[in-house]
Amino acid sequence: MTVLDPALEAELSESIQLLANWGFGFTRQKIRELGGNFVQEKEPEIFNGGCPGEDWMHDFEARHPNLSHRKPEKLKKTRVKAITNKGIFEDFLKLFRQVCEANGILNDSSSIFNVDETG
């Protein structure tokens, strides 16, 4: 049993999978933090301290065996070369457009932020 509404938990799972498809890796701790941040606006009182505990994480993994956690690693030169491929970049832009359209922000530049490593 989950403390989250099943639809909300499914949305969280799909979001994690989407981010993984875009190349983001998650540790168990990062998934817990993401889970806390994800529900903050929708159900802010669900988790004590705002972040789900280890028991929730264990149960979440059991309910979503399609997800796995791995320690993020540095990209090898061959992978860097592959992700700088024009076709892959175009695929990213296509996915980005789909996400923007699905969330109604495609023509709302005030809802899109450019964030990089420098902060």
VMD Tcl script that draws the C-alpha trace (Angstrom):
set ca {
  {0.00 0.00 0.00}
  {1.23 3.50 -0.78}
  {0.68 6.74 1.10}
  {0.37 8.48 -2.26}
  {-2.66 8.45 -4.47}
  {-1.97 5.68 -7.05}
  {-2.33 8.15 -9.94}
  {0.19 10.51 -8.34}
  {2.62 7.67 -7.71}
  {2.25 6.52 -11.33}
  {3.00 10.07 -12.46}
  {6.12 10.11 -10.28}
  {7.25 6.77 -11.70}
  {6.70 7.97 -15.27}
  {8.62 11.18 -14.54}
  {11.58 9.24 -13.16}
  {11.53 7.00 -16.23}
  {11.38 10.01 -18.57}
  {14.32 11.67 -16.83}
  {16.24 8.38 -17.00}
  {15.55 8.22 -20.73}
  {17.05 11.69 -21.00}
  {20.22 10.45 -19.31}
  {19.68 11.37 -15.67}
  {20.71 8.68 -13.20}
  {19.25 8.47 -9.70}
  {20.51 7.07 -6.43}
  {18.02 5.87 -3.82}
  {18.46 9.13 -1.94}
  {17.85 11.21 -5.07}
  {14.65 9.26 -5.82}
  {13.45 9.91 -2.26}
  {14.24 13.63 -2.61}
  {12.53 13.73 -6.00}
  {9.50 11.99 -4.49}
  {9.32 14.58 -1.72}
  {9.70 17.48 -4.15}
  {7.22 15.94 -6.56}
  {4.37 15.79 -4.07}
  {5.20 19.03 -2.23}
  {2.69 21.13 -4.18}
  {0.03 18.45 -4.51}
  {0.04 16.80 -1.07}
  {2.53 18.70 1.14}
  {1.72 16.89 4.40}
  {2.25 13.33 3.10}
  {5.86 12.84 4.25}
  {7.24 13.86 7.64}
  {10.02 16.35 6.99}
  {9.01 16.56 3.34}
  {11.00 13.51 2.24}
  {9.87 9.88 2.10}
  {11.72 7.41 4.30}
  {13.57 4.20 3.54}
  {10.43 2.09 4.08}
  {8.58 4.09 1.43}
  {11.54 3.75 -0.94}
  {11.65 -0.02 -0.46}
  {7.91 -0.32 -1.11}
  {8.08 2.08 -4.08}
  {10.78 -0.09 -5.69}
  {8.65 -3.18 -5.15}
  {5.63 -1.50 -6.77}
  {7.72 -0.24 -9.72}
  {10.17 -2.99 -10.72}
  {10.70 -1.28 -14.09}
  {12.75 1.37 -12.25}
  {16.22 0.72 -10.96}
  {18.68 2.92 -9.13}
  {22.29 3.28 -10.09}
  {25.11 5.49 -8.98}
  {25.66 8.16 -11.64}
  {28.92 7.68 -13.52}
  {31.02 9.94 -15.69}
  {30.23 9.58 -19.36}
  {32.77 7.74 -21.46}
  {34.08 9.53 -24.55}
  {32.06 7.24 -26.82}
  {28.82 8.15 -25.03}
  {29.66 11.87 -25.12}
  {30.23 11.54 -28.84}
  {26.92 9.70 -29.24}
  {24.87 12.27 -27.34}
  {26.34 15.11 -29.37}
  {25.02 13.38 -32.49}
  {22.60 15.64 -34.39}
  {19.89 12.94 -34.55}
  {19.97 12.41 -30.80}
  {19.78 16.16 -30.20}
  {16.80 16.37 -32.53}
  {15.15 13.52 -30.60}
  {15.68 15.48 -27.39}
  {14.09 18.58 -28.90}
  {11.14 16.50 -30.09}
  {10.64 15.09 -26.56}
  {11.05 18.55 -25.06}
  {8.38 19.90 -27.41}
  {6.02 17.05 -26.46}
  {6.49 17.75 -22.73}
  {5.93 21.49 -23.26}
  {2.79 20.81 -25.30}
  {1.48 18.32 -22.74}
  {1.92 20.89 -19.97}
  {0.57 23.84 -21.95}
  {3.79 25.85 -21.81}
  {4.96 25.63 -25.42}
  {4.08 29.26 -26.15}
  {4.66 30.55 -22.62}
  {8.34 31.48 -22.41}
  {7.90 32.72 -18.83}
  {7.48 29.06 -17.75}
  {10.74 27.83 -19.32}
  {14.03 28.39 -17.51}
  {17.58 27.81 -18.70}
  {19.65 26.36 -15.87}
  {23.25 25.25 -16.14}
  {26.03 24.05 -13.86}
  {27.09 27.55 -12.86}
  {23.81 28.24 -11.07}
}
mol new
graphics top color blue
foreach p $ca { graphics top sphere $p radius 0.5 }
foreach p [lrange $ca 0 end-1] q [lrange $ca 1 end] { graphics top cylinder $p $q radius 0.2 }
display resetview
